Amino acid sequence: MDKLASLRRSAQSLTIFRRLLATPTVKRMLSLADIREKSVEEAVSAYADFAASLFPHSLNWSEYLLTLVLEDENFYMLKQAQDENPGAELEKCLKEELDILGRLSRVTGEEIAREIDYEGHLPRWQTDDIDFYSVYKQRMEEIHAHGYGIFAKYAAFVVEDGELVPVKHPDDIRLSQLSGYDREHQEVVDNTRALLKGLPAANALLYGDAGTGKSTTVKAVANEFKNQGLRLIELKKRQLHQIPKLVDYLSRNPLKFILFIDDLSFTKDDDDFAALKAILEGSVSAKADNLVVYATSNRRHLVKENFSDREGDEIHKNDTIEEMISLSDRFGLTITFFKPGKDKYLDIARDLSKQYGLKISTAEVDAAAERFALSRGGRSPRVAKQCVEHLKALEA
């Protein structure tokens, strides 16, 4: 196939987007260039290999290749993210390469199938006439909102083996779904807006009773602002020593980040204490203007302290204990979440019953919510949600 063979030769010159040549779907498309030289069985297999590689992602080859281009973390994109001028030569290179990739994206299944002496069915893919260069330049203008690489595709991440791993199916909770605690939610929203605007934003500690929606609040705020350039990275307490490296990596990114630590607490011998202390105090190795730490805890002072901790002859023992206990004071913003009283609890249950479309009366919702609270040791938004979900299941 002359057209594809020519494109394959041109593709070997890719420099900015060189890593795309190693992606399975692109490799399989380019391998179809010499389909005339294959036996019928080999040609059919090569065709099917490409389709099988493409279809789990998209039925449209043009759209999928464009997605690969936009998500590629290359040196041109990094320069743009850091507001550096790439220079005339790189701009020329970019335009040429996107022209090649655009033409490659328009190769159809019909064109390739005509080269195969096969009467059976070969599945076709869709193509579109997309101006890759225009779309890419537009994305560069919006890079501070969309990001690049994996940050352009995903909004939530965890850390595994020292690497960021995207959460492909995160909790999609929104602020509009949260009931009660409007003041607390607004404090988190206002602080996050300051971060997004490049204004001083505080590290925040959300503490209070279990089941009051502290973690849900952080996730809802992250979802609310993900299209404005906010990303959420969740860390386990045992991973806090990785914060300096993580902050150094993220500090060069045009996006804004929440480092989220759920259910935070320490013991007096905890080695992770120093890493968190460093970022809260803004040390040189852990300071970045594009991120904040949001932590939740059931403990105001974050440290589990026993009476035995205060015993012994160590001269500086009390100073050490007090330093650890005062860690919570290093958060610039502390927001309290306490269990609701009866009226607030029932208001939450009623609001949730409307969200879930329950067909029972308010009195029935109230009675069920109180029974749930009694059986689960107290009133909380979590208990109210469990009650409403139970009632919804009974209606099914």
C-alpha positions in Angstrom: 0.0 0.0 0.0 1.9 3.0 -1.3 0.1 5.7 0.8 0.7 3.9 4.1 4.3 2.9 3.1 5.0 6.6 2.4 3.5 7.5 5.8 5.6 4.8 7.5 8.8 6.3 6.1 7.7 9.8 7.2 6.8 8.5 10.6 10.4 7.4 11.2 11.3 11.0 11.4 9.1 11.8 14.3 11.1 13.5 17.0 8.7 15.4 19.3 6.2 12.5 19.2 8.8 9.7 18.9 7.3 7.7 21.8 4.1 7.2 19.8 6.0 4.8 17.5 6.2 2.4 20.4 2.5 2.4 21.2 0.9 -0.9 20.1 -1.9 0.5 18.0 0.4 2.9 16.0 3.0 0.0 15.5 0.2 -2.2 14.2 -1.1 0.4 11.8 2.4 1.1 10.4 3.0 -2.7 10.0 0.1 -2.7 7.5 2.2 -0.8 5.1 3.8 -3.9 3.6 0.5 -5.9 3.6 0.9 -6.7 -0.1 4.0 -8.7 0.8 2.2 -10.9 3.3 0.3 -14.1 2.6 -3.5 -13.8 2.9 -3.5 -15.4 6.3 -0.7 -13.0 7.5 -2.5 -10.0 6.0 -5.8 -10.8 7.6 -4.1 -11.4 10.9 -2.2 -8.1 10.7 -5.5 -6.3 9.9 -7.3 -7.9 12.8 -4.4 -7.2 15.2 -4.8 -3.5 14.5 -8.6 -3.5 14.9 -8.3 -5.6 18.1 -5.8 -3.0 19.4 -7.9 0.0 18.5 -11.5 -1.1 19.3 -11.1 -1.4 23.2 -10.3 2.3 23.2 -12.3 3.7 20.3 -14.0 2.8 17.1 -12.6 6.0 15.6 -9.0 5.7 14.6 -8.6 9.5 14.0 -10.0 10.4 17.5 -7.8 7.7 19.2 -4.6 8.8 17.5 -5.4 12.4 18.4 -5.9 11.3 22.0 -2.5 9.7 22.0 -1.0 12.9 20.6 -2.6 15.1 23.3 -1.6 12.9 26.1 2.0 12.4 25.1 4.3 14.0 27.6 7.1 15.3 25.3 9.7 18.0 25.5 7.7 20.5 23.4 4.7 20.2 25.8 7.0 20.5 28.8 8.4 23.8 27.5 4.9 25.1 26.9 3.9 24.1 30.4 6.8 26.0 31.9 6.0 29.0 29.6 9.3 28.6 27.7 9.6 29.7 24.1 10.2 26.4 22.1 11.8 28.3 19.2 11.2 28.4 15.5 12.8 25.1 14.7 10.7 23.2 17.2 7.6 25.0 15.9 8.4 23.9 12.4 9.1 20.3 13.6 5.8 20.3 15.5 3.8 21.3 12.4 5.4 18.8 10.2 5.0 15.9 12.6 1.3 16.7 13.3 0.7 16.8 9.5 2.2 13.3 9.3 0.1 12.0 12.2 -3.0 13.7 10.8 -2.6 12.0 7.5 -1.9 8.7 9.2 -5.2 9.1 11.2 -7.2 9.2 7.9 -6.1 5.8 6.7 -9.3 3.8 6.4 -10.1 0.1 6.7 -11.5 0.1 3.2 -8.1 1.2 1.8 -6.3 -1.6 3.5 -8.9 -4.3 2.9 -8.7 -3.6 -0.9 -5.1 -4.9 -0.7 -6.1 -8.2 0.8 -7.5 -11.0 -1.4 -10.0 -12.1 1.3 -13.8 -12.5 0.9 -14.6 -12.7 4.7 -15.6 -9.9 6.9 -12.9 -7.4 8.1 -14.3 -4.9 10.6 -14.0 -1.2 9.6 -13.1 1.7 11.8 -14.2 5.2 11.6 -12.0 8.2 10.6 -12.4 12.0 10.6 -10.7 14.8 8.9 -9.1 16.4 12.0 -6.6 19.3 11.8 -4.2 17.9 14.4 -2.1 21.1 14.4 -5.0 23.4 15.2 -6.3 21.1 17.9 -2.9 20.7 19.5 -2.1 24.4 19.5 -5.5 25.1 21.1 -4.7 22.5 23.8 -1.4 24.2 24.5 -3.3 27.5 25.1 -5.4 25.6 27.7 -2.6 23.6 29.2 -3.0 25.2 32.6 -6.6 23.8 32.8 -6.1 20.5 31.0 -2.5 19.6 31.8 -0.5 17.1 29.9 0.4 13.4 29.9 -1.6 11.3 32.3 -2.9 14.5 34.0 -4.8 15.4 30.8 -6.7 12.1 31.0 -7.2 11.5 34.7 -8.1 13.7 37.7 -7.4 11.5 40.6 -4.2 9.5 41.5 -2.7 7.2 44.1 1.0 6.4 44.7 2.3 2.9 44.1 5.9 2.0 44.4 6.9 5.6 44.3 5.0 6.3 41.0 1.7 8.1 40.3 -1.0 5.7 39.2 -4.3 7.1 37.8 -7.6 6.2 39.5 -9.6 5.1 36.5 -13.0 5.0 38.2 -12.9 7.6 41.1 -15.7 8.5 43.4 -17.8 11.0 41.3 -19.4 12.7 44.3 -20.3 16.4 43.8 -20.8 19.2 46.3 -24.5 19.4 45.3 -25.0 15.9 46.6 -23.6 16.7 50.1 -26.2 17.7 52.7 -25.5 19.8 55.8 -22.1 21.2 56.8 -22.5 24.1 54.3 -20.1 26.3 56.3 -17.4 23.6 56.4 -17.7 22.8 52.7 -17.5 26.5 51.8 -14.2 26.9 53.8 -12.7 24.1 51.7 -14.1 25.5 48.5 -12.8 29.1 49.2 -9.3 27.8 50.0 -9.2 25.6 46.9 -10.4 28.6 44.7 -7.5 30.6 46.1 -5.1 27.8 45.0 -6.5 27.8 41.5 -6.2 31.6 41.2 -2.6 31.5 42.3 -3.3 33.2 45.6 -2.0 32.0 49.0 -3.8 28.8 50.0 -3.5 27.0 53.3 -2.8 23.4 54.0 -6.0 22.2 55.7 -6.9 19.7 58.4 -10.4 18.4 58.4 -11.0 16.8 61.8 -14.0 15.6 63.8 -16.2 12.6 64.3 -16.2 9.6 62.0 -18.8 9.4 59.3 -19.3 13.2 59.1 -18.1 13.5 55.5 -14.6 14.8 55.8 -13.0 12.6 53.1 -16.1 13.0 50.9 -15.8 16.8 51.1 -12.3 16.7 49.8 -13.2 14.4 46.9 -16.3 16.4 46.0 -14.2 19.6 45.9 -11.6 17.9 43.7 -14.4 16.8 41.3 -15.9 20.3 41.3 -12.7 21.9 40.1 -11.1 19.2 37.9 -12.0 21.0 34.7 -10.3 24.2 36.1 -6.9 22.4 36.4 -7.2 20.7 39.8 -5.9 17.2 40.4 -6.2 15.0 43.5 -3.3 12.7 44.7 -4.1 10.4 47.6 -1.3 9.3 49.9 -1.2 6.7 52.6 0.5 7.7 55.9 3.3 5.2 55.2 4.0 7.1 52.0 4.6 10.5 53.5 8.4 10.1 53.2 7.8 10.3 49.4 6.4 13.8 49.7 9.6 15.8 48.9 10.2 13.8 45.7 6.6 14.1 44.7 6.5 17.9 45.4 9.6 18.4 43.3 8.1 16.6 40.4 4.7 18.4 40.6 6.2 21.9 41.2 7.0 22.2 37.5 3.5 21.2 36.4 1.0 23.9 35.3 -1.9 22.3 37.1 -2.8 22.6 40.8 -2.8 19.7 43.2 -4.3 18.5 46.4 -2.1 16.0 48.3 -4.8 14.1 50.2 -4.0 12.2 53.4 -7.0 10.4 54.8 -7.4 9.3 58.5 -4.1 10.8 59.6 -2.6 10.1 63.0 0.9 9.3 64.4 2.5 7.4 67.3 5.4 8.9 69.2 7.9 6.7 67.3 6.5 7.4 63.9 9.2 8.1 61.2 6.7 9.7 58.9 6.2 12.7 61.2 9.2 14.6 59.8 8.2 14.4 56.1 4.8 15.9 56.8 6.3 18.5 59.1 8.6 19.6 56.3 5.9 20.4 53.8 3.7 22.1 56.4 6.5 24.3 57.4 7.4 25.0 53.8 11.0 23.8 53.9 13.1 24.2 50.7 12.8 20.6 49.8 9.0 20.5 50.1 7.7 23.9 49.0 5.6 24.4 45.9 3.1 27.1 45.1 0.8 24.8 43.0 -0.2 22.4 45.7 -1.8 22.1 49.2 -2.1 19.3 51.7 -5.6 18.3 52.8 -5.7 15.8 55.6 -8.5 14.3 57.6 -8.3 12.9 61.1 -10.5 11.9 64.0 -7.8 13.4 66.3 -7.4 17.1 66.8 -3.7 16.7 67.8 -3.0 13.8 65.4 -0.8 12.0 67.9 -1.8 8.9 69.9 -0.4 9.6 73.3 -0.4 7.3 76.3 0.4 8.2 79.9 3.5 6.0 79.6 4.8 8.4 77.0 5.4 11.0 79.6 7.3 8.7 81.9 11.1 8.1 81.9 14.3 10.1 82.3 14.7 11.5 78.8 15.4 15.2 79.3 13.8 16.3 76.0 11.0 13.8 76.1 8.3 16.3 76.9 9.6 18.7 74.2 9.4 15.9 71.6 5.9 15.0 72.6 4.7 18.6 72.5 6.3 19.1 69.1 4.4 16.1 67.7 1.1 17.1 69.3 1.5 20.6 67.9 1.7 19.3 64.4 -1.9 20.0 63.8 -1.2 23.7 64.5 1.0 23.8 61.5 -2.0 23.4 59.2 -3.0 26.9 58.2 -6.7 26.0 58.1 -8.5 23.7 60.5 -12.1 22.8 59.8 -14.2 20.8 62.3 -16.8 18.3 61.5 -18.9 17.2 64.5 -21.8 14.7 64.5 -25.1 16.4 63.8 -27.9 16.8 66.3 -31.2 15.2 65.7 -32.7 17.9 63.6 -29.7 18.3 61.3 -29.4 14.5 61.0 -33.0 14.2 59.9 -32.6 17.1 57.4 -29.7 15.2 55.9 -31.7 12.0 55.6 -34.6 13.8 54.0 -32.4 15.5 51.5 -30.8 12.2 50.6 -34.2 10.6 50.2 -35.1 13.2 47.6 -31.8 12.6 45.8 -32.4 8.9 45.7 -36.1 9.4 44.7 -37.6 7.5 47.6 -41.4 7.2 47.3 -42.1 7.1 51.1 -43.3 9.9 53.3 -41.0 12.2 55.3 -42.3 10.6 58.6 -41.3 7.2 57.3 -37.8 8.5 56.4 -37.5 10.1 59.8 -38.5 6.9 61.6 -36.1 4.7 59.6 -33.2 7.2 60.0 -33.7 7.2 63.8 -33.8 3.4 63.9 -30.5 3.2 61.9 -28.9 5.7 64.2 -29.8 3.7 67.2 -28.5 0.4 65.7 -25.3 2.0 64.5 -24.3 3.9 67.6 -25.2 7.4 66.7 -26.2 10.0 64.1 -24.0 10.9 61.2 -24.2 11.7 57.5 -22.8 8.3 56.8 -25.5 6.6 58.8 -28.2 8.7 57.1 -26.8 7.6 53.7 -26.7 4.0 54.7 -30.3 4.3 55.8 -31.5 5.9 52.6 -29.6 3.3 50.4 -31.3 0.6 52.4 -34.7 2.1 51.9 -34.0 2.4 48.2 -33.0 -1.2 48.0 -36.3 -2.2 49.6 -38.2 -0.3 46.9 -36.5 -2.1 44.1 
